[in-house]
Amino acid sequence: MTRPPRVVILGGGPAGYEAALVAAQAGADVALVERDGLGGSAVLTDCVPSKALIASSTALAQVQAMENLGVRISPTAFDLREVNRRILDLARAQSADVRRGLERAGVRLETGTGRLGGPRQILVREQGHDRTLEADVILLATGARPRPLDGAAADGERILTWRQVFDLQRLPEHLVVVGSGVTGAEFACCFLALGALVTLVSSRDRVLPSEDADAAAVIEQVFHRGGGTIMQRSRAVSCRRDGSGVVVELAAGQQITGSHALLAIGSLPNVESLGLAEAGVATDDRGFIRVDRVSRTSAAGIYAAGDCTGVMMLASVAAMQGRIAMWHALGETVAPLDLPAVSATVFTRPEIATVGDRSTGRSILLPLRTNARAKMESIDDGFVKLFVEGRTVTGGVVCSPHASELIHPLALAVAARLTIEDLATTFTVYPSLSGSIAEAARRLRGSAGQPGPG
């Protein structure tokens, strides 16, 4: 009787645990090695905790905005210690759910730090003891960590990485956020809504330089209106504690003082101790593992998935990379990773959700202020933007509360290559925010639209 294929996975985040479930379902003998906790940083320190904190800030902002609807609620209280306690409990509960799911599937869980050994071997170290796992297929899913700022030592008290925010017991009086990418913008908007004074340091001429420019402009307007400050074209070169506060020094010589600083300047892959070079696994110039669209590395039998690959660093993409790796490795039919079909959200205020190709063709932007539901809920900011090539829907942007939910019909349209007529003639609820998607499609259908990128 032929033995089942042996699969060893390093890392228990979305890429690792989803790959393990797929491999176990296919009948493989699966071992998953994790040192910090199942669910990885996505569950324990990044996605789940940060979005839970943002949900609390959104709830507070909604309560405060009720006065616009004629509802009076006073006083409004916010307890960061209690919020963070709930967030960490939630993260632990989610991690426990992941563990139970893996155990039910028959995945063998190995605690320790793994690295590549001899051909098709993983060496696992735990409390000074080594053991060897034999493998026919190896998946590297070791994730990434916050990039440090030269001249700044994160201490978890005043100078923070985004993983240390959830240890705070009190709301910062003045938070200086260094970095205006997705993570920096999300936390800046979140803490501003919670009532902190926030200064956002951006080395570029606008926040969210990789996102839709119209959406980024809305975020800046709302942020300024809420009392936040954006330091544009300002590169931070150091950050240090100064008594009970911090000082952030800019390249131009300016200094920003605050009570706390949050460093959000990108990520580094967790690959240093994996033995990649010895195993023939290639990395790019940033140190991320090179993979193709089915998650293969340059070494036979070794796959990689998730943030350690630097491929669109989203939990949803990591999970799909892990699934694709196992389907391919175990000989099942698989479609390669299709990045244009990936929908992504920036959880700012309002949210920005995007999908598809937004660089060519025609486009239309429809402000939400024309939407009846938006008027009912006193939503003044945001829009829906559609992109078409010929008659085919190729992309979209939603800048709105709950854009993460509203992007799904556009993601379906892009994935299924629907036409603008398909979108324009599909029924929507009245009144609803999603009605603006169909309305934008009808207007684009009946006009020349704007030339891309819109």
C-alpha positions as CSV (number, residue, x, y, z in Angstrom):
1,M,0.0,0.0,0.0
2,T,1.4,3.4,-1.0
3,R,1.9,5.8,1.9
4,P,0.2,9.2,1.8
5,P,2.4,12.2,0.8
6,R,4.1,13.9,3.7
7,V,3.5,17.6,3.9
8,V,5.3,19.9,6.3
9,I,4.3,23.5,6.7
10,L,6.3,26.2,8.5
11,G,3.9,28.8,9.9
12,G,0.4,28.7,11.3
13,G,-1.0,31.9,9.8
14,P,-3.7,32.0,7.0
15,A,-1.3,30.7,4.4
16,G,-0.2,27.8,6.6
17,Y,-3.4,26.7,8.2
18,E,-5.5,26.9,5.0
19,A,-2.8,24.9,3.2
20,A,-2.9,22.4,6.0
21,L,-6.7,22.0,5.8
22,V,-6.5,21.5,2.0
23,A,-3.7,18.9,2.3
24,A,-5.4,17.0,5.0
25,Q,-8.6,16.9,3.0
26,A,-6.7,15.4,0.1
27,G,-5.4,12.6,2.4
28,A,-1.9,13.8,3.0
29,D,0.1,13.3,6.2
30,V,0.3,16.9,7.4
31,A,2.5,18.5,10.0
32,L,2.3,22.2,10.8
33,V,5.2,23.9,12.7
34,E,4.3,27.1,14.6
35,R,6.3,28.8,17.4
36,D,4.0,31.8,18.4
37,G,0.4,30.7,18.1
38,L,-2.0,29.4,15.5
39,G,-3.6,32.0,13.3
40,G,-0.3,33.8,13.0
41,S,0.1,37.5,13.1
42,A,-3.1,37.9,11.1
43,V,-5.2,36.6,14.0
44,L,-3.0,37.4,17.0
45,T,-1.4,40.8,16.3
46,D,-2.4,42.3,13.0
47,C,-5.6,41.9,11.0
48,V,-8.1,40.6,13.6
49,P,-6.9,42.9,16.5
50,S,-6.5,46.0,14.3
51,K,-9.9,45.7,12.6
52,A,-11.5,45.0,16.0
53,L,-10.0,48.3,17.3
54,I,-11.2,50.1,14.2
55,A,-14.7,48.6,14.8
56,S,-14.7,50.2,18.2
57,S,-13.6,53.5,16.9
58,T,-16.2,53.3,14.2
59,A,-18.9,52.6,16.8
60,L,-17.8,55.6,18.8
61,A,-17.8,57.9,15.7
62,Q,-21.3,56.6,14.8
63,V,-22.6,57.5,18.3
64,Q,-21.1,61.0,18.0
65,A,-22.6,61.4,14.5
66,M,-26.1,60.5,15.7
67,E,-26.7,64.2,16.5
68,N,-26.9,64.7,12.8
69,L,-29.9,62.3,12.8
70,G,-31.6,64.0,15.7
71,V,-30.5,61.4,18.3
72,R,-28.9,62.7,21.5
73,I,-26.6,60.3,23.5
74,S,-24.6,61.8,26.3
75,P,-22.2,61.4,27.8
76,T,-20.1,59.1,25.5
77,A,-17.3,57.2,27.3
78,F,-14.4,55.2,25.9
79,D,-12.1,52.8,27.8
80,L,-9.1,51.8,25.8
81,R,-8.0,49.3,28.5
82,E,-11.4,47.5,28.2
83,V,-11.4,47.7,24.4
84,N,-7.9,46.2,24.2
85,R,-8.8,43.5,26.7
86,R,-11.7,42.5,24.5
87,I,-9.6,42.6,21.4
88,L,-6.9,40.3,22.9
89,D,-9.6,37.9,24.2
90,L,-11.1,37.8,20.7
91,A,-7.7,37.1,19.1
92,R,-7.1,34.2,21.5
93,A,-10.5,32.8,20.8
94,Q,-10.0,33.0,17.1
95,S,-6.6,31.2,17.5
96,A,-8.3,28.5,19.5
97,D,-10.9,28.1,16.7
98,V,-8.1,27.6,14.2
99,R,-6.5,25.0,16.4
100,R,-9.7,23.0,16.8
101,G,-10.3,23.1,13.0
102,L,-6.8,21.7,12.3
103,E,-7.1,19.1,15.0
104,R,-10.4,17.9,13.6
105,A,-8.9,17.7,10.2
106,G,-6.1,15.4,11.5
107,V,-3.2,17.9,11.1
108,R,-0.3,17.2,13.4
109,L,0.7,20.3,15.3
110,E,4.4,20.8,16.0
111,T,5.6,23.5,18.4
112,G,8.9,25.1,17.7
113,T,11.0,26.9,15.2
114,G,11.6,25.2,11.8
115,R,14.2,25.6,9.2
116,L,15.1,23.7,6.0
117,G,17.5,20.8,6.6
118,G,18.7,18.2,4.1
119,P,16.8,17.4,0.9
120,R,13.1,17.3,1.9
121,Q,13.7,17.7,5.6
122,I,12.6,20.2,8.2
123,L,14.6,20.7,11.4
124,V,12.5,21.8,14.3
125,R,14.0,23.3,17.5
126,E,12.1,23.5,20.7
127,Q,13.6,24.5,24.0
128,G,17.1,23.7,22.8
129,H,16.2,20.2,21.4
130,D,16.2,19.4,17.7
131,R,14.1,16.9,15.8
132,T,13.7,16.1,12.1
133,L,10.6,16.0,10.0
134,E,10.7,14.2,6.7
135,A,8.7,15.8,3.9
136,D,7.7,15.2,0.3
137,V,6.3,18.7,0.1
138,I,7.3,21.7,2.1
139,L,5.4,25.0,2.4
140,L,7.2,28.1,3.8
141,A,4.6,30.4,5.3
142,T,6.6,32.3,8.0
143,G,5.0,35.7,7.5
144,A,6.6,39.1,8.0
145,R,7.2,41.6,10.8
146,P,7.2,45.4,11.2
147,R,10.1,47.2,9.6
148,P,12.1,49.2,12.1
149,L,13.1,52.8,11.7
150,D,16.8,53.5,11.9
151,G,17.4,55.6,15.0
152,A,14.2,54.4,16.7
153,A,13.9,51.5,19.2
154,A,10.3,50.4,19.7
155,D,9.9,50.0,23.5
156,G,6.2,49.0,23.6
157,E,5.4,52.0,25.9
158,R,5.9,55.2,24.0
159,I,7.5,54.1,20.7
160,L,5.3,51.4,19.2
161,T,5.0,49.1,16.3
162,W,1.4,48.2,15.2
163,R,1.7,44.9,17.1
164,Q,2.2,46.8,20.4
165,V,-0.8,49.1,20.2
166,F,-3.0,46.6,21.9
167,D,-1.0,46.7,25.1
168,L,-1.9,50.4,25.7
169,Q,-3.9,51.1,28.8
170,R,-4.8,54.7,28.0
171,L,-5.6,56.6,24.9
172,P,-2.5,58.6,23.7
173,E,-2.8,62.3,24.1
174,H,-0.9,63.0,20.8
175,L,0.0,60.1,18.6
176,V,2.6,60.7,15.9
177,V,2.1,58.1,13.1
178,V,5.2,57.6,11.0
179,G,4.2,56.2,7.6
180,S,1.1,56.9,5.5
181,G,0.7,53.6,3.8
182,V,-2.3,51.3,4.6
183,T,-1.3,50.5,8.2
184,G,-0.3,54.1,9.1
185,A,-3.5,55.5,7.5
186,E,-5.7,53.0,9.2
187,F,-4.3,53.6,12.7
188,A,-4.2,57.3,12.2
189,C,-7.9,57.4,11.3
190,C,-8.7,55.0,14.1
191,F,-7.0,56.9,16.9
192,L,-8.4,60.2,15.6
193,A,-11.9,58.8,15.8
194,L,-11.1,57.6,19.4
195,G,-10.3,61.2,20.4
196,A,-6.5,61.4,20.3
197,L,-4.7,64.2,18.6
198,V,-3.0,62.6,15.6
199,T,-0.1,63.8,13.4
200,L,0.5,61.6,10.3
201,V,4.0,61.8,8.8
202,S,4.0,61.0,5.1
203,S,7.2,60.9,3.0
204,R,5.0,61.3,-0.2
205,D,2.8,64.1,-1.4
206,R,-0.3,62.4,-0.3
207,V,-1.5,59.6,2.0
208,L,-2.0,56.1,0.6
209,P,0.2,56.6,-2.5
210,S,-0.6,53.2,-3.8
211,E,-4.4,53.6,-3.6
212,D,-6.8,55.5,-5.9
213,A,-6.0,59.2,-5.8
214,D,-9.6,60.3,-5.6
215,A,-10.2,58.0,-2.6
216,A,-7.0,59.2,-0.9
217,A,-8.2,62.8,-1.3
218,V,-11.4,61.9,0.5
219,I,-9.5,60.3,3.4
220,E,-7.3,63.4,3.7
221,Q,-10.4,65.7,3.7
222,V,-12.1,63.7,6.4
223,F,-8.9,63.4,8.5
224,H,-8.3,67.2,8.4
225,R,-12.0,67.9,9.2
226,G,-11.6,65.7,12.3
227,G,-8.7,67.7,13.5
228,G,-5.8,65.5,12.3
229,T,-2.6,66.9,10.9
230,I,-0.7,65.5,7.8
231,M,2.9,66.3,7.3
232,Q,3.4,65.7,3.6
233,R,6.7,65.2,1.9
234,S,8.3,64.7,5.3
235,R,10.6,61.8,5.9
236,A,11.2,60.7,9.5
237,V,14.9,59.9,10.2
238,S,14.7,59.2,14.0
239,C,12.3,58.8,16.9
240,R,13.3,59.0,20.6
241,R,11.8,59.2,24.0
242,D,11.9,62.5,25.7
243,G,10.7,62.3,29.3
244,S,7.0,61.3,29.2
245,G,6.8,61.8,25.5
246,V,8.5,61.3,22.1
247,V,10.3,63.4,19.5
248,V,10.2,62.5,15.9
249,E,12.9,64.2,13.8
250,L,12.3,64.8,10.1
251,A,15.0,64.9,7.3
252,A,14.4,68.6,6.8
253,G,15.4,69.3,10.4
254,Q,11.9,69.7,11.9
255,Q,10.9,68.0,15.1
256,I,7.4,66.7,16.1
257,T,6.7,66.1,19.7
258,G,4.0,63.8,20.9
259,S,3.0,61.5,23.8
260,H,3.4,58.4,21.6
261,A,4.8,57.4,18.2
262,L,3.6,54.5,16.0
263,L,6.0,53.2,13.4
264,A,4.3,52.0,10.3
265,I,6.9,52.0,7.5
266,G,6.5,48.6,6.0
267,S,7.4,45.0,6.7
268,L,10.3,42.6,6.6
269,P,10.0,38.9,5.7
270,N,10.7,36.3,8.4
271,V,13.2,34.3,6.4
272,E,16.6,34.9,7.9
273,S,16.9,31.6,9.7
274,L,15.2,29.3,7.2
275,G,18.3,28.2,5.4
276,L,17.0,29.4,2.0
277,A,20.3,29.8,0.2
278,E,21.5,26.4,1.2
279,A,18.3,24.8,-0.1
280,G,18.4,26.8,-3.4
281,V,15.4,29.0,-2.6
282,A,15.7,32.4,-4.3
283,T,14.7,35.7,-2.8
284,D,14.2,39.1,-4.4
285,D,16.1,42.3,-3.7
286,R,13.9,43.0,-0.7
287,G,14.5,39.6,0.8
288,F,11.0,38.1,0.0
289,I,10.8,34.6,-1.3
290,R,10.3,34.4,-5.1
291,V,7.3,32.4,-6.1
292,D,5.3,31.8,-9.3
293,R,1.6,31.9,-9.6
294,V,1.1,28.4,-8.1
295,S,3.4,29.3,-5.2
296,R,6.4,27.3,-6.3
297,T,9.9,28.5,-5.2
298,S,13.1,27.9,-7.2
299,A,13.7,24.7,-5.3
300,A,11.9,21.5,-6.2
301,G,9.3,20.4,-3.7
302,I,9.4,23.7,-1.8
303,Y,6.5,26.1,-2.0
304,A,6.0,29.5,-0.2
305,A,2.9,31.5,0.5
306,G,1.8,34.6,2.4
307,D,3.6,37.7,3.6
308,C,7.0,36.1,3.3
309,T,6.6,36.2,-0.5
310,G,5.6,39.9,-0.6
311,V,2.8,39.1,-3.0
312,M,-0.1,41.5,-2.2
313,M,0.2,41.2,1.5
314,L,-3.4,40.4,2.5
315,A,-4.7,37.5,4.6
316,S,-7.1,36.5,1.8
317,V,-4.2,36.3,-0.7
318,A,-2.0,34.4,1.7
319,A,-4.8,31.9,2.3
320,M,-5.4,31.4,-1.4
321,Q,-1.6,31.1,-2.1
322,G,-1.5,28.3,0.5
323,R,-4.5,26.5,-1.0
324,I,-3.1,26.8,-4.5
325,A,0.3,25.4,-3.3
326,M,-1.3,22.3,-1.9
327,W,-3.6,21.7,-4.8
328,H,-0.7,22.0,-7.2
329,A,1.7,19.9,-5.1
330,L,-0.8,17.1,-4.6
331,G,-1.6,16.9,-8.3
332,E,-5.1,18.5,-8.3
333,T,-6.4,20.8,-11.0
334,V,-5.7,24.4,-10.0
335,A,-6.1,27.9,-11.4
336,P,-3.0,30.1,-10.9
337,L,-3.3,33.1,-8.6
338,D,-5.2,35.8,-10.3
339,L,-4.3,39.1,-8.7
340,P,-6.6,41.4,-10.7
341,A,-9.5,39.5,-9.3
342,V,-8.4,40.2,-5.7
343,S,-10.5,42.7,-3.8
344,A,-8.8,44.7,-1.1
345,T,-9.9,47.2,1.5
346,V,-8.2,50.0,3.5
347,F,-10.1,50.3,6.7
348,T,-9.8,54.1,7.0
349,R,-12.6,56.5,7.6
350,P,-14.3,56.1,5.2
351,E,-13.1,52.7,3.9
352,I,-11.5,52.3,0.5
353,A,-12.2,49.0,-1.4
354,T,-10.7,48.2,-4.8
355,V,-10.7,45.4,-7.3
356,G,-9.5,44.8,-10.8
357,D,-7.6,46.8,-13.5
358,R,-8.0,50.5,-13.1
359,S,-5.4,51.7,-15.5
360,T,-7.1,51.7,-18.9
361,G,-10.4,52.0,-20.6
362,R,-13.2,54.3,-19.5
363,S,-14.4,55.2,-16.0
364,I,-17.1,57.1,-14.1
365,L,-17.1,58.5,-10.6
366,L,-20.5,58.8,-8.8
367,P,-20.5,60.7,-5.5
368,L,-22.4,59.1,-2.7
369,R,-24.1,62.4,-1.7
370,T,-26.6,61.7,-4.5
371,N,-27.6,58.4,-2.9
372,A,-30.9,58.4,-0.9
373,R,-29.6,56.0,1.7
374,A,-26.5,58.0,2.2
375,K,-28.6,61.1,2.8
376,M,-30.7,59.2,5.4
377,E,-27.6,58.1,7.2
378,S,-25.9,61.6,6.9
379,I,-23.0,60.1,4.7
380,D,-21.5,63.1,3.0
381,D,-18.2,61.7,1.8
382,G,-17.2,59.0,-0.7
383,F,-18.1,57.7,-4.1
384,V,-18.4,54.7,-6.4
385,K,-16.1,54.5,-9.4
386,L,-16.4,51.9,-12.2
387,F,-13.9,51.0,-15.0
388,V,-14.7,49.3,-18.3
389,E,-12.7,48.2,-21.3
390,G,-15.0,48.1,-24.3
391,R,-18.2,46.9,-22.6
392,T,-16.5,44.6,-20.0
393,V,-16.3,45.7,-16.3
394,T,-12.5,45.6,-15.5
395,G,-12.3,47.3,-12.1
396,G,-13.9,49.4,-9.4
397,V,-13.3,51.6,-6.4
398,V,-15.7,52.1,-3.5
399,C,-15.0,54.9,-1.0
400,S,-17.6,54.6,1.6
401,P,-18.6,53.3,5.0
402,H,-18.7,49.5,4.7
403,A,-16.9,49.6,1.3
404,S,-15.4,46.2,2.3
405,E,-18.9,44.8,1.9
406,L,-20.0,46.9,-1.1
407,I,-17.0,45.8,-3.2
408,H,-18.2,42.2,-3.6
409,P,-20.6,42.8,-6.5
410,L,-17.8,44.5,-8.4
411,A,-15.4,41.7,-7.5
412,L,-18.0,39.2,-9.0
413,A,-18.3,41.4,-12.1
414,V,-14.6,41.5,-12.6
415,A,-14.1,37.8,-12.0
416,A,-17.0,36.8,-14.2
417,R,-16.1,39.4,-16.9
418,L,-19.6,40.8,-16.8
419,T,-20.6,43.7,-19.1
420,I,-21.6,47.1,-18.0
421,E,-25.1,46.1,-19.2
422,D,-25.1,43.2,-16.8
423,L,-24.3,45.5,-13.9
424,A,-26.7,48.3,-15.0
425,T,-29.7,46.0,-15.4
426,T,-29.3,44.0,-12.2
427,F,-31.9,44.9,-9.5
428,T,-30.8,46.6,-6.3
429,V,-32.6,47.4,-3.2
430,Y,-34.0,51.0,-2.8
431,P,-32.8,52.7,-0.9
432,S,-29.3,51.2,-0.5
433,L,-25.7,52.2,-0.9
434,S,-25.2,49.4,-3.4
435,G,-27.8,51.1,-5.6
436,S,-25.0,53.6,-6.5
437,I,-23.1,50.8,-8.2
438,A,-25.9,50.0,-10.5
439,E,-26.6,53.8,-11.0
440,A,-22.9,54.3,-11.9
441,A,-23.2,51.5,-14.4
442,R,-26.3,52.9,-16.0
443,R,-24.6,56.3,-16.4
444,L,-21.5,54.8,-17.8
445,R,-23.5,52.6,-20.2
446,G,-25.2,55.6,-21.6
447,S,-22.2,57.9,-22.0
448,A,-18.7,58.0,-23.2
449,G,-17.4,58.1,-19.6
450,Q,-13.9,59.4,-18.8
451,P,-10.7,58.0,-20.3
452,G,-8.7,55.8,-17.9
453,P,-7.3,55.7,-15.4
454,G,-10.1,58.0,-14.1
